[in-house]
Amino acid sequence: MAILMRKYFLFIFILFSSTLHSQDIFDLETFRLLDRNFQNINMGTTVLRDAPQVEVVPKTVKYPSSNFLTRILKSFTGDTVWFSTGTGVMRTIDGFRNYQHYFGLEPFGEDGISGIGVTFNVVAVATSTTTEVSGDFVPTGTGIKVSTDGGTNWSSFPQPMDGMYDTTVQYGSNILSALPVVVPQQNLSFDIAITRTKNDLNNFTIWITSFAGGLRKSTDYGNSWHRVVLPPDNIDSIIPGGTYDFILDPRINLNHRAFTIEAQNDSVLYVGTANGINKSTDWGESWRKYNFGNTDPTGSGNGISGNFVTNIYVQSLFGQPVIWAASRKAEGQLEYDAFSFTTDNGITWKSTLGNIKPNNVFARDTIIYALTDQGVWKSTFGQFLWVKPGSIIDNKTNDVLRTERFFSGNYIQDTLYIGTIDGMCRTRELGTSWTDSWKIIRAIDPIELSSDIKTYAAPNPFAPDDEVTRIFYKTNKPSAKVTIKLFDFGMNQVRTIIQNATRFGTDELFTQWDGKNDNGLQVANGVYFYRIKIDGDDEYWGKILVIQ
């Protein structure tokens, strides 16, 4: 026991995350480990029985709360659609006419959202933040929030952890050594699944994949959590009746670093780790692991492409399941990024759209949508002739989507909603070809012309080498001629962004600036002022800070 206890609280790893304009964005970039000493060690297993519920009235606004959307999830009841965003959890209950967000409200606070799961009226949300440790900014789990009435009342629980003396776990008749996960750093829940509970189908089980915290489940709506044992790296399958002597330890076993979970139904689960895909057909008791090494060790394409699995999706194709995985290169030299899939419940695997970093995947009937760092792609299943859309341009506003990073998607009837790091796109699904009809839905802070702030720019400051800034304003007229000019700190004119451009509508409008002057050259760092003239009459001023 003393050997097991030695330095068990030094386990945590660094997961590099990116940030976007003060948003907490937990983008899976690496699965690698780095030892760190952390304070505030949990001394005992946290069990909170019958946590108090808090009624939450979300803020209703016309626009999304964030441009970064990592999940778009349909509810099984009504018209509700849930979103995981860069500024908290959000939903729409009226067909995308308005949005309700929980950011800044208790029990969510201003933490980021690392995972979300929705089943019927049960909604579970994982929150997270970053903490500075020895100069590194470390993603940190801040807990699980659970609603059992569709998002009205919420219970809040701390991030599931072990006590420092929880050095064993029982699996069948085996008492296995286990690493206690005793701090929230690097213990954040990237994904959540909700199933009905075995032998109690009137209740639900919540499953979380928490990287350092591994795979865990709660059968009492978050009041208590239990570790779920997955196979170690050197064993492909485990059953409760078997005899085993391995250690449940994410430092040693890549397969104990869990990132994503998908429920095909209540009893069939798929869990993605840094060592492949784990399947259970008996409510999470027995597990069979599939990875690059045991499906395609030569990298021929007839197997799983890479062991770092960040998302799993179950497609229904003519009534039969097709299991998809965003499978990235891990440690094997022959591994590669691609989307891996199986049509025979895991017996055989293939990959497609290789050597493009995969983020997520979803389907509508026979059409597959692949969300990557190099755009969104679509193909008919079986043909796999992948096609990207042309430039995504809003037909009404001429707004142009400037990013290639796509993370989430779903469909409502024949309408697709696709989430990026720079807004949500909407289009119709009419067949194998992309349509040219797009709507770009962005986060916009409402403007009140009676207030002192009549215009603003975002992002601000901004870096022209990899983004644009948008100048937001409001005419309060059905139609108006708008001119926007830009000046340097000495009030010398730098750019005429638009000249007498006709703009329609009384809602908020915006115009993009790419950081270039009238000669097409990128401007120098510094403060720039812009002037908006509406019908040659009303005049508003704002400023933009350019930082390369």
C-alpha positions as CSV (number, residue, x, y, z in Angstrom):
1,M,0.0,0.0,0.0
2,A,2.8,2.4,0.8
3,I,4.2,1.9,-2.7
4,L,0.9,2.7,-4.2
5,M,0.5,5.8,-2.2
6,R,3.9,7.2,-3.2
7,K,3.5,10.5,-5.2
8,Y,0.0,9.5,-6.4
9,F,-1.0,13.1,-6.1
10,L,1.6,14.1,-8.7
11,F,-0.3,12.6,-11.6
12,I,-1.7,15.5,-13.5
13,F,-0.9,16.2,-17.2
14,I,-0.9,19.3,-19.3
15,L,-3.6,19.7,-22.0
16,F,-2.8,22.7,-24.0
17,S,-6.0,24.7,-24.7
18,S,-6.6,27.7,-26.9
19,T,-8.6,30.8,-25.9
20,L,-10.7,33.1,-28.1
21,H,-11.5,36.6,-26.9
22,S,-11.7,35.8,-23.2
23,Q,-13.8,32.6,-23.8
24,D,-12.8,29.4,-22.1
25,I,-12.3,27.0,-25.0
26,F,-11.3,23.5,-24.2
27,D,-10.1,22.2,-27.5
28,L,-8.5,18.7,-27.4
29,E,-5.0,19.3,-28.7
30,T,-3.0,16.7,-26.9
31,F,-3.3,13.6,-24.7
32,R,0.2,13.8,-23.3
33,L,1.2,13.8,-19.6
34,L,3.3,16.1,-17.6
35,D,3.8,15.6,-13.9
36,R,2.8,18.6,-11.7
37,N,2.5,19.2,-7.9
38,F,-0.9,20.5,-7.0
39,Q,-2.3,21.9,-3.8
40,N,-5.7,21.4,-2.2
41,I,-5.6,17.6,-2.4
42,N,-8.9,15.9,-1.7
43,M,-8.5,13.8,1.4
44,G,-11.7,11.8,1.1
45,T,-14.1,10.7,-1.5
46,T,-16.7,13.4,-2.2
47,V,-20.3,12.2,-1.7
48,L,-23.0,14.9,-1.6
49,R,-26.4,13.4,-1.0
50,D,-29.6,15.2,-2.1
51,A,-27.8,18.3,-3.3
52,P,-30.0,21.4,-3.2
53,Q,-31.7,22.5,-6.4
54,V,-31.5,26.0,-7.7
55,E,-34.1,27.4,-10.0
56,V,-32.4,29.2,-12.9
57,V,-34.1,31.7,-15.2
58,P,-31.8,32.0,-18.2
59,K,-31.3,35.2,-20.0
60,T,-33.3,35.4,-23.3
61,V,-31.6,37.3,-26.1
62,K,-31.9,37.6,-29.9
63,Y,-28.4,36.3,-30.6
64,P,-26.2,33.4,-29.5
65,S,-24.0,34.1,-26.4
66,S,-20.8,33.0,-28.2
67,N,-19.4,32.4,-31.7
68,F,-17.7,29.2,-30.5
69,L,-20.0,26.2,-30.5
70,T,-18.6,22.9,-29.5
71,R,-21.9,20.9,-29.3
72,I,-25.3,21.2,-30.8
73,L,-27.7,18.7,-29.2
74,K,-31.4,18.1,-29.9
75,S,-33.7,17.3,-27.0
76,F,-35.9,14.3,-27.3
77,T,-38.9,16.5,-26.2
78,G,-40.2,19.6,-27.9
79,D,-38.2,22.1,-30.0
80,T,-35.4,22.6,-27.5
81,V,-31.8,22.5,-28.8
82,W,-28.9,22.8,-26.4
83,F,-25.5,24.3,-27.2
84,S,-22.1,24.1,-25.5
85,T,-20.4,27.4,-26.2
86,G,-17.3,29.4,-25.4
87,T,-19.3,31.4,-22.9
88,G,-21.4,28.7,-21.2
89,V,-24.4,26.6,-21.9
90,M,-27.2,27.9,-24.1
91,R,-30.5,26.7,-25.6
92,T,-33.2,27.7,-27.9
93,I,-36.8,26.7,-27.3
94,D,-38.6,28.6,-30.1
95,G,-37.0,27.4,-33.3
96,F,-33.8,29.6,-33.2
97,R,-35.8,32.9,-33.0
98,N,-34.3,33.6,-29.5
99,Y,-31.6,32.1,-27.4
100,Q,-31.4,31.5,-23.7
101,H,-28.0,31.4,-22.0
102,Y,-26.9,30.6,-18.5
103,F,-23.6,32.4,-18.4
104,G,-23.0,34.4,-15.2
105,L,-25.9,32.7,-13.5
106,E,-25.6,30.4,-10.5
107,P,-24.7,27.6,-10.3
108,F,-22.8,28.1,-13.6
109,G,-21.0,31.3,-12.9
110,E,-18.5,32.3,-15.6
111,D,-16.9,28.9,-16.0
112,G,-16.4,27.4,-19.4
113,I,-18.3,24.3,-20.6
114,S,-16.2,21.3,-21.4
115,G,-19.0,18.7,-21.8
116,I,-22.8,18.4,-22.1
117,G,-25.3,15.5,-22.4
118,V,-29.1,15.6,-23.0
119,T,-31.6,12.8,-22.7
120,F,-35.3,13.5,-22.4
121,N,-35.6,16.0,-19.5
122,V,-32.2,15.2,-18.0
123,V,-29.5,17.7,-18.9
124,A,-25.9,17.3,-17.5
125,V,-23.3,19.9,-18.0
126,A,-19.5,19.8,-17.1
127,T,-18.0,23.1,-16.2
128,S,-14.3,24.0,-16.2
129,T,-11.8,26.8,-16.1
130,T,-8.0,27.2,-16.2
131,T,-5.6,27.6,-13.3
132,E,-2.0,28.7,-13.4
133,V,0.4,26.2,-12.0
134,S,4.2,26.8,-12.3
135,G,3.7,29.1,-15.2
136,D,1.4,26.7,-17.1
137,F,-2.3,27.4,-17.6
138,V,-3.9,24.0,-16.8
139,P,-7.5,23.1,-17.7
140,T,-9.4,22.4,-14.5
141,G,-12.7,20.8,-13.8
142,T,-15.1,22.8,-11.7
143,G,-18.0,20.4,-11.5
144,I,-21.1,18.8,-12.9
145,K,-24.5,20.6,-13.1
146,V,-27.6,18.4,-13.4
147,S,-31.2,19.2,-14.3
148,T,-33.9,16.6,-14.3
149,D,-36.7,18.9,-15.5
150,G,-35.3,20.2,-18.8
151,G,-33.2,23.0,-17.5
152,T,-35.4,24.8,-15.0
153,N,-33.9,23.6,-11.7
154,W,-30.3,22.6,-11.3
155,S,-28.1,20.8,-8.8
156,S,-24.4,21.6,-8.7
157,F,-21.7,19.1,-7.7
158,P,-17.9,19.4,-7.4
159,Q,-15.7,17.8,-9.9
160,P,-15.7,14.1,-9.2
161,M,-12.5,13.1,-7.4
162,D,-11.1,10.3,-5.3
163,G,-9.8,10.5,-1.8
164,M,-6.1,10.1,-1.4
165,Y,-6.6,6.7,0.2
166,D,-8.8,5.4,-2.6
167,T,-5.9,3.2,-4.0
168,T,-7.9,0.2,-5.0
169,V,-11.0,-0.5,-7.1
170,Q,-13.0,-3.7,-7.4
171,Y,-13.7,-5.2,-10.8
172,G,-15.6,-8.5,-10.6
173,S,-13.7,-10.5,-7.9
174,N,-10.5,-8.6,-8.6
175,I,-9.2,-5.9,-6.3
176,L,-7.1,-3.7,-8.6
177,S,-4.6,-1.1,-7.7
178,A,-5.7,2.4,-8.7
179,L,-4.3,5.9,-8.9
180,P,-6.4,8.2,-6.8
181,V,-7.3,11.3,-8.8
182,V,-7.3,13.9,-6.0
183,V,-7.2,17.3,-7.6
184,P,-9.4,18.9,-10.3
185,Q,-6.5,20.1,-12.5
186,Q,-6.6,18.1,-15.7
187,N,-9.6,16.3,-14.3
188,L,-12.3,17.9,-16.5
189,S,-15.1,16.1,-18.2
190,F,-14.9,16.4,-21.9
191,D,-18.0,14.4,-22.7
192,I,-21.2,13.2,-21.1
193,A,-23.7,10.5,-21.9
194,I,-27.0,9.7,-20.2
195,T,-28.7,6.3,-20.3
196,R,-31.4,4.6,-18.4
197,T,-30.2,2.7,-15.4
198,K,-29.8,-1.0,-15.5
199,N,-32.6,-2.8,-13.6
200,D,-34.2,0.6,-13.0
201,L,-35.4,1.9,-16.3
202,N,-37.4,4.7,-14.7
203,N,-34.1,6.4,-13.7
204,F,-31.0,7.5,-15.5
205,T,-27.3,7.0,-15.2
206,I,-24.9,9.8,-16.1
207,W,-21.5,8.9,-17.6
208,I,-18.5,11.3,-17.8
209,T,-15.2,11.0,-19.5
210,S,-12.7,13.2,-17.5
211,F,-9.2,12.7,-19.1
212,A,-7.2,12.3,-15.9
213,G,-10.3,11.3,-14.0
214,G,-11.1,8.5,-16.5
215,L,-14.5,7.1,-17.1
216,R,-17.0,7.5,-14.2
217,K,-20.8,7.1,-13.7
218,S,-23.4,8.3,-11.3
219,T,-26.7,6.4,-10.7
220,D,-28.1,9.1,-8.4
221,Y,-28.0,12.2,-10.7
222,G,-24.6,13.4,-9.6
223,N,-24.7,12.9,-5.9
224,S,-22.0,10.2,-6.0
225,W,-19.7,8.9,-8.6
226,H,-18.0,5.6,-9.3
227,R,-14.9,4.8,-11.3
228,V,-15.5,2.5,-14.3
229,V,-12.7,0.2,-15.2
230,L,-11.5,0.0,-18.8
231,P,-8.9,-2.4,-20.2
232,P,-5.2,-1.5,-19.8
233,D,-3.1,-0.8,-22.8
234,N,-1.8,-4.4,-23.0
235,I,-5.2,-6.1,-22.8
236,D,-7.9,-5.8,-25.5
237,S,-10.9,-7.0,-23.4
238,I,-12.0,-7.5,-19.8
239,I,-15.0,-9.2,-18.3
240,P,-16.0,-9.2,-14.6
241,G,-15.5,-13.0,-14.4
242,G,-11.8,-12.8,-15.5
243,T,-8.7,-12.6,-13.4
244,Y,-6.6,-9.5,-13.7
245,D,-3.7,-7.7,-12.0
246,F,-3.3,-4.3,-13.7
247,I,-3.3,-0.8,-12.4
248,L,-6.1,1.7,-13.1
249,D,-3.7,4.6,-13.8
250,P,-3.7,7.2,-16.6
251,R,0.0,7.8,-16.2
252,I,0.7,4.2,-17.3
253,N,-2.2,3.3,-19.5
254,L,-3.3,5.6,-22.4
255,N,-6.6,3.7,-22.4
256,H,-7.4,5.2,-18.9
257,R,-7.3,8.7,-20.3
258,A,-11.0,9.0,-21.4
259,F,-12.2,11.8,-23.7
260,T,-15.5,10.9,-25.3
261,I,-18.5,8.6,-24.8
262,E,-21.5,7.8,-26.9
263,A,-24.5,5.6,-26.0
264,Q,-25.9,3.5,-28.9
265,N,-28.7,2.6,-26.5
266,D,-29.0,2.1,-22.8
267,S,-26.8,-1.0,-22.6
268,V,-24.3,-0.4,-25.5
269,L,-21.6,2.2,-24.9
270,Y,-18.6,3.4,-26.8
271,V,-15.8,5.2,-25.0
272,G,-12.9,7.0,-26.8
273,T,-9.5,7.3,-25.1
274,A,-5.9,7.9,-26.0
275,N,-5.6,4.2,-26.8
276,G,-8.7,3.6,-29.0
277,I,-12.4,2.8,-28.8
278,N,-13.9,0.7,-26.0
279,K,-17.2,-1.0,-26.5
280,S,-19.5,-2.4,-23.8
281,T,-22.8,-4.3,-24.6
282,D,-23.7,-4.9,-20.9
283,W,-24.2,-1.5,-19.3
284,G,-20.5,-0.8,-18.9
285,E,-19.4,-4.0,-17.2
286,S,-17.4,-5.8,-19.9
287,W,-15.3,-4.0,-22.4
288,R,-13.7,-4.8,-25.8
289,K,-11.1,-2.4,-27.1
290,Y,-10.5,-1.5,-30.7
291,N,-7.5,0.5,-31.8
292,F,-4.9,1.0,-34.5
293,G,-2.7,-1.8,-33.2
294,N,-5.4,-4.5,-33.3
295,T,-7.4,-3.4,-36.4
296,D,-4.8,-2.0,-38.8
297,P,-1.2,-2.1,-37.6
298,T,0.2,-1.4,-41.1
299,G,-1.9,1.7,-41.7
300,S,-3.6,0.2,-44.8
301,G,-6.9,2.1,-44.2
302,N,-8.8,-1.0,-43.2
303,G,-8.9,-0.2,-39.5
304,I,-8.9,2.6,-37.0
305,S,-6.6,5.3,-38.2
306,G,-5.3,6.6,-34.8
307,N,-5.7,5.9,-31.2
308,F,-6.5,9.4,-29.9
309,V,-10.3,9.4,-30.2
310,T,-11.9,12.7,-29.5
311,N,-15.5,12.1,-30.6
312,I,-17.8,9.2,-31.4
313,Y,-21.1,9.3,-33.2
314,V,-23.8,6.6,-33.9
315,Q,-25.4,6.9,-37.3
316,S,-28.6,5.1,-38.1
317,L,-28.4,3.8,-41.7
318,F,-31.4,1.9,-42.9
319,G,-32.1,0.9,-39.3
320,Q,-28.6,-0.4,-38.7
321,P,-25.9,1.4,-36.6
322,V,-22.8,2.8,-38.1
323,I,-20.2,3.8,-35.5
324,W,-18.1,6.8,-36.4
325,A,-15.0,8.1,-34.5
326,A,-12.8,11.2,-34.9
327,S,-9.5,9.2,-34.6
328,R,-6.3,11.2,-34.5
329,K,-2.7,10.1,-34.5
330,A,-1.4,9.2,-31.0
331,E,2.0,7.6,-30.5
332,G,2.3,5.1,-33.3
333,Q,4.5,6.2,-36.2
334,L,2.1,4.7,-38.7
335,E,-1.1,6.2,-37.2
336,Y,-2.8,9.1,-39.0
337,D,-5.7,11.5,-38.6
338,A,-9.0,10.3,-40.2
339,F,-12.6,9.4,-39.5
340,S,-12.9,5.7,-38.6
341,F,-16.1,3.7,-38.9
342,T,-17.6,0.2,-38.5
343,T,-20.8,-1.2,-40.0
344,D,-20.7,-4.5,-38.2
345,N,-20.6,-3.5,-34.5
346,G,-16.8,-3.3,-34.3
347,I,-15.8,-6.6,-36.0
348,T,-14.2,-4.6,-38.9
349,W,-13.2,-1.0,-39.2
350,K,-12.3,1.3,-42.0
351,S,-11.2,4.9,-42.3
352,T,-11.9,7.8,-44.6
353,L,-11.0,11.5,-45.2
354,G,-7.4,10.8,-44.1
355,N,-4.7,13.2,-43.0
356,I,-7.1,15.9,-42.0
357,K,-7.5,16.7,-38.3
358,P,-11.0,15.4,-37.4
359,N,-13.1,17.1,-34.8
360,N,-16.6,15.7,-35.0
361,V,-19.1,13.9,-37.3
362,F,-22.8,13.7,-37.8
363,A,-25.3,12.4,-40.3
364,R,-28.7,12.9,-41.9
365,D,-30.0,9.7,-43.4
366,T,-27.2,8.6,-45.9
367,I,-25.3,11.9,-45.9
368,I,-22.3,12.2,-43.6
369,Y,-20.9,15.5,-42.4
370,A,-17.3,15.6,-41.3
371,L,-16.2,18.5,-39.1
372,T,-12.5,19.2,-39.3
373,D,-9.8,21.9,-38.8
374,Q,-9.8,22.2,-42.6
375,G,-13.5,22.8,-43.1
376,V,-16.8,20.9,-43.2
377,W,-17.1,18.1,-45.7
378,K,-20.0,16.0,-46.9
379,S,-20.4,12.7,-48.6
380,T,-22.9,10.0,-49.3
381,F,-22.2,6.9,-47.2
382,G,-20.3,4.3,-49.1
383,Q,-19.1,6.6,-51.9
384,F,-16.9,8.8,-49.6
385,L,-16.4,11.4,-52.3
386,W,-15.9,14.2,-49.9
387,V,-16.8,17.7,-50.9
388,K,-16.5,21.0,-49.1
389,P,-18.8,24.0,-49.8
390,G,-17.5,27.0,-51.5
391,S,-17.2,30.3,-49.6
392,I,-19.8,30.4,-46.9
393,I,-21.5,33.8,-47.4
394,D,-24.7,35.0,-45.8
395,N,-27.2,35.7,-48.6
396,K,-28.8,38.6,-46.8
397,T,-25.9,40.4,-45.1
398,N,-22.9,39.3,-47.3
399,D,-21.1,38.3,-44.1
400,V,-18.3,35.8,-44.9
401,L,-17.3,33.0,-42.7
402,R,-13.5,33.4,-42.2
403,T,-12.6,30.2,-40.4
404,E,-11.9,26.6,-41.5
405,R,-12.4,25.1,-38.0
406,F,-15.7,23.3,-37.5
407,F,-16.6,21.6,-34.3
408,S,-20.3,20.7,-34.1
409,G,-23.4,20.1,-36.2
410,N,-27.0,18.8,-36.2
411,Y,-30.1,19.0,-38.3
412,I,-33.7,20.0,-37.6
413,Q,-35.9,18.5,-40.3
414,D,-34.1,19.5,-43.5
415,T,-32.1,22.4,-42.0
416,L,-28.5,22.0,-41.0
417,Y,-26.9,23.9,-38.1
418,I,-23.1,23.8,-38.0
419,G,-20.9,25.3,-35.3
420,T,-17.5,26.8,-35.8
421,I,-15.1,28.9,-33.8
422,D,-16.5,32.0,-35.6
423,G,-20.2,31.6,-35.5
424,M,-23.0,29.2,-36.5
425,C,-24.0,28.5,-40.1
426,R,-27.4,27.4,-41.3
427,T,-28.3,25.9,-44.7
428,R,-30.8,23.5,-46.2
429,E,-30.0,19.8,-46.9
430,L,-31.3,19.1,-50.4
431,G,-29.0,16.2,-51.5
432,T,-25.4,15.4,-52.1
433,S,-24.4,18.8,-53.3
434,W,-24.0,21.8,-51.1
435,T,-26.5,24.7,-51.6
436,D,-25.4,28.3,-52.0
437,S,-27.9,29.5,-49.5
438,W,-26.4,30.2,-46.1
439,K,-27.2,32.1,-43.0
440,I,-24.4,33.0,-40.6
441,I,-25.6,33.5,-37.0
442,R,-23.2,35.4,-34.7
443,A,-23.0,36.5,-31.2
444,I,-23.9,40.2,-31.0
445,D,-24.2,42.5,-28.0
446,P,-27.4,44.5,-28.4
447,I,-27.0,48.2,-29.1
448,E,-29.3,50.8,-27.6
449,L,-29.1,54.1,-29.5
450,S,-30.3,55.9,-26.4
451,S,-27.2,54.8,-24.5
452,D,-23.7,56.2,-24.7
453,I,-22.4,53.2,-26.6
454,K,-23.8,53.3,-30.1
455,T,-21.1,51.2,-31.8
456,Y,-18.4,48.8,-30.9
457,A,-15.8,46.5,-32.6
458,A,-15.1,42.8,-31.8
459,P,-12.7,41.3,-31.4
460,N,-10.9,44.2,-30.0
461,P,-7.9,44.2,-29.8
462,F,-7.5,42.1,-32.9
463,A,-4.7,40.5,-34.9
464,P,-5.1,41.0,-38.7
465,D,-2.8,38.2,-39.6
466,D,-5.4,35.5,-38.7
467,E,-8.7,37.2,-38.1
468,V,-11.0,40.1,-39.0
469,T,-12.7,42.6,-36.6
470,R,-16.4,43.5,-37.0
471,I,-17.7,47.0,-36.5
472,F,-21.2,46.8,-35.0
473,Y,-23.8,49.6,-35.3
474,K,-27.5,50.2,-35.7
475,T,-29.3,52.6,-38.0
476,N,-32.8,52.3,-36.5
477,K,-34.2,52.8,-40.0
478,P,-35.8,50.4,-42.5
479,S,-33.1,51.4,-45.1
480,A,-30.1,53.7,-44.8
481,K,-26.9,54.7,-46.6
482,V,-23.9,53.9,-44.4
483,T,-20.3,55.1,-44.7
484,I,-17.5,53.9,-42.5
485,K,-14.0,55.4,-42.6
486,L,-10.9,54.6,-40.6
487,F,-8.3,57.0,-39.2
488,D,-4.9,56.5,-37.5
489,F,-4.0,58.1,-34.2
490,G,-3.1,61.4,-36.0
491,M,-6.5,61.4,-37.6
492,N,-5.1,60.7,-41.1
493,Q,-7.5,58.7,-43.2
494,V,-6.4,55.0,-43.5
495,R,-9.3,53.2,-45.1
496,T,-12.8,53.7,-46.5
497,I,-14.3,50.5,-45.4
498,I,-17.7,51.1,-47.0
499,Q,-19.1,54.2,-48.9
500,N,-22.8,54.9,-49.1
501,A,-23.6,51.2,-48.8
502,T,-27.3,50.5,-48.5
503,R,-28.2,48.6,-45.2
504,F,-31.6,47.3,-44.4
505,G,-33.4,46.7,-41.1
506,T,-33.5,48.1,-37.6
507,D,-31.5,45.3,-36.0
508,E,-27.8,45.4,-35.2
509,L,-25.6,45.4,-38.3
510,F,-21.9,44.9,-38.8
511,T,-19.2,45.5,-41.3
512,Q,-15.8,43.6,-41.4
513,W,-12.4,45.2,-41.5
514,D,-9.4,43.0,-42.4
515,G,-6.7,45.2,-41.0
516,K,-5.6,46.6,-44.3
517,N,-5.4,50.2,-45.6
518,D,-6.7,51.6,-48.9
519,N,-3.6,50.3,-50.7
520,G,-4.3,46.7,-49.5
521,L,-1.4,46.8,-47.1
522,Q,-1.7,45.6,-43.5
523,V,-1.6,48.5,-41.0
524,A,0.9,48.8,-38.3
525,N,0.2,48.1,-34.6
526,G,-1.7,50.9,-32.8
527,V,-4.9,52.6,-32.1
528,Y,-7.3,53.4,-35.0
529,F,-10.5,55.4,-34.9
530,Y,-13.5,54.7,-37.1
531,R,-16.4,57.0,-38.0
532,I,-19.8,55.8,-39.0
533,K,-22.1,58.1,-41.0
534,I,-25.7,57.1,-41.5
535,D,-27.5,58.9,-44.4
536,G,-24.9,61.7,-44.1
537,D,-26.5,62.7,-40.8
538,D,-26.0,60.6,-37.7
539,E,-22.4,60.2,-36.8
540,Y,-20.8,57.6,-34.4
541,W,-17.2,57.1,-33.4
542,G,-15.3,54.1,-32.1
543,K,-11.8,52.8,-31.8
544,I,-9.9,49.6,-32.6
545,L,-6.6,48.4,-31.2
546,V,-4.4,46.4,-33.7
547,I,-1.9,44.0,-32.2
548,Q,0.1,41.6,-34.3
